Structure formats: structure tokens, C-alpha cells
Amino acid sequence: MALATHEKRRGRPIEIRLSDKLLDVTFAELAEKGVDATTIAAIAKAAGTSKQAIYRRYRTKEQLAAAAVRHRIAQVAAVAPLRSSVADDLRRYLGHLAEAFQSTALASVFRALLARRQNREFAAVLENAEVEQRFALRQILIATPFEADMDTRIDLLLGFIYYRLVFADTEVTQAEIDRAILLALGLVAPRDPSPLSGQPGT
């Protein structure tokens, strides 16, 4: 009995390592091939395991793919606000988020999931990611002079990040993030429109 317990304890980390490897391999396959071209057979081969071992953990490819994306998002540690400056806290958080999207292929995987967002598993991953990101931004803005119209400010900031990185597939720099933050907070004065003086709409 003691021997069996010892074997079970010694074997558990192997199972955890295999599960983590499956998720990492699946994420890499999704980033490279997209959802449709990713196969359980290819994942099993790359992970050094069998399709049966995968299906014991996940009933469908979509469940495995969703778990892989959640796993990768969880590895991107949230940046807690320092409460010294709203703009600085936003700069740190959004800069970290943009870097995570750009350096871990999250942007390309999110594009793949968005194309299949009618799938319940994928829709839940996207919704949960947005909820967590909006919560993090609310924690930065709440109880500050910028709490007014907070949801609109969050829409502007997250919309900027997602449009550039996910939809337009264009990198975003920290300087561009800084400008977006200042604009969303209303801390940038309008540029002098005098060259267009007298034109319609000016």
C-alpha cells in the first residue's frame, strides 16, 4: 500500500508535465496553422504522446485549443497598479499586454479564435480574457479623477490594442500606447487647427 502511494506521488508530476506540454504544443500549432489545420494527430506527435492520451483529457480539439489559450493567458502575469500615477499605471499594464500579444503569438491565436467565435469554447475564452482585462483597467481608473466615463475610456484603450494587434496585425510601440493613454484620459490638447481655418468641419 505504501509502495503504491509512493508510485502515485512520483507519477503525478509526470502527468502534470505532459498536460502542460500538450497545452504548449497545442498553442504553438494554433499560432502556426490556425484552428482548422491543427490536428490532434500532429499535437500528439509533437508532444510525444498518443491521441488516446489527449482524448482522455479533452473530448474535442476545440476543448484542447481553448484550454491551451487559457493556459497561455494565465502565464502572462497581470501588472498590479502602483497607484502613483494613473497614466503610468496604464502605461505599464497596456505595454505589458501589448508585449504579451506580440511576443507570444497571442495576437495570431486570437485571430484564429475570432474567426471561429461561434464555437462556445472559443467564445468563452475571448469573453473571459476581455472581462479580466477590463477588470484590470477598472482597478487603475477607479477612485481617480478619470473614473468618469470609465467604460468609454476602457473601450478606447482596449479597442486600440486589439485593433492594431489582432485585427490589423500591426505592431504597436510604447510611444503609440502613451499617446493613446493621454488621448483617452483627455490630457492632450487639440492641435492648432489654424491651417484649416475656414474649411468645413473645422
N, C-alpha and C positions, 0 to 999 in steps of 0.2 A: 504493500500500500504506500509506504514511504517512498519507494523507488518510483512508483507510478506518479506520485505527486511531484517528485524531483524532475522527472522527464517532462511533465506537463509544464512546469515553470520554465525549464530550459528551452522548451519548444515554442513558447508563446512569443518571445521576441522575434523568432524566425517568421512567424505568421504576420506580425506587425510589419516587419521589414518587407515581406512580399506584398502586403497590401499597399504600403507606401510606394513601392517600386511600380506596382500596377498603375497607381494614380499618376505618378510622374511620367511613366511611359505613355499612358493614355493622353495626358496633356500635350506631350511632345508630338504625338501622332496627330492630334487635333490641330495643333498650330501649323504643322507642315502640310496636312492633307485635307483638313476640313472634316465635317461630320460624316458626309456621305462616303468618302473614300477611306475613312478609318474603319478597320475591321477588327473583330475580336481575335481572329487568327494572327494578324500582324502584331497585335498587342501582346498576345501570349508568347509569340516567338521572341519579341524584343525583351520581354520580361523574364524569359527563361522558364516559363511555366506552361500549363496546358489550358485549353479553352474550358475544360471542365472545372478547373480551379477558379477561373474567373466567374463562371456561371454559378458556382456555389456562393459567391459573394454578391453578384449583381445579376438580376433576371434579364436585363436587356443592355444593349450597347449604350442606349441613351442614359440609363441609370448610372453606368460606369462613367460616361462622359461628364455628366452633371457632378458626380462625386469628385472627379478629377479637377474640375474647375473650382469647386468649393474648397478643395484641398489647397490649391494654389493660392486662392484669395486669402485663405487663413494664414498662409505663410508670409503674406505681406502685412507686417505688423503695423497697426494703426499708430499715428503720431499724436500723442496727447498734447492738448494746448498748454502753453506755458503761462498764459494769462497776462503777459506783459504788454502785448500789442495785438489787436485783432488782425491787422494786416500781416504781421509777422507770423501769427499762428496759421492764418490761411495760406500764406506762402509756403510754410513748412509742410502743411498737410497736402495741399494740391501739388506741390513739387514732388513730394514722395509718391503720391498717387500716379502722377504722370510718369515718373521714373519706373514704377512697378509695371505700368501698362507697356512701356516702351522696351524695358529690359527683359521681361519675362514672357513675351508674346501674348500677354493677356488681351491686347487690342485685337489681334487676329482671331483669337479664340472667341472673343465676344462677338465679333462679326459673324463667325460661323454659327453661334448660338442665336443671334438675332435673326438670321435667315431661317432658322427653324424654331422660332419662339412660339409657334402654335403647339409645340410639344410641352406638356405640363412640367416635365422635369427641367427643361431648359428655361421655361418662363419663371419657375420658382427661383432658379439660380440668379437670373438677371434681376428679379424683383428684390431678392434678399440683399444683393450687392448694393442696389440703389438705396434701400432702407438703411443699411449700415453707413453708407457714405453721407446720406442726408443727416443721419443722427450725429455723425462726427462734426459736420459743419454747423449744425444747430448748437452743439456744445461750445463751439467757438463764438458764435454770434449772440447767444442768449445772454441776457443781463448786461448788454452793452448798448451804446447809442445806435448800433446797427441792427438791433432786434426788430425795428420797424421794417415791414415788408421783407421779413427774413426768408420766407419761402421763395419769393421772387429773386432775391439775391442768390439763393442756393441754386435756383433754376439757371440763372445766368452763368454761374461758375461751373457747375457740373455740365451744363449744356456746352460750354466752351471746350472743356476737356474731352467730352465724349464726341462732339462733332469733329474736332481736329484729329483725335487719335483713332477713334473707332469708325466713324462714318467717312471722313475724308482721307483716312490713312496717311496723315501728315504729322510729322513730329512737332512737338511744341517745346519751346525753350522756356527757361525760368524767367527770362525778361518778358516774354509774352504773357506768362502766368501773372507776373507782377502787374502788368498793365491791366489785365482782366480784373484783378482784385481791386485795383484803385478805381476802375470804372464802376464795378459792382457796388463798391462802398460809397461812390459819389465823391471821391477825393481828387478827381482830376477835373480841372476847369476846362470848359469847352474851348477848342481852338478858335482863334480870331477868324471870324467869317468874312472880314472886310474885303478880301479879294473877290468874293462872290456877291458883294453888296449889290442889292437891286435885282438879283436873279430870283426867279420863282422858287419859293420854298426856303429862302434864306431869311 
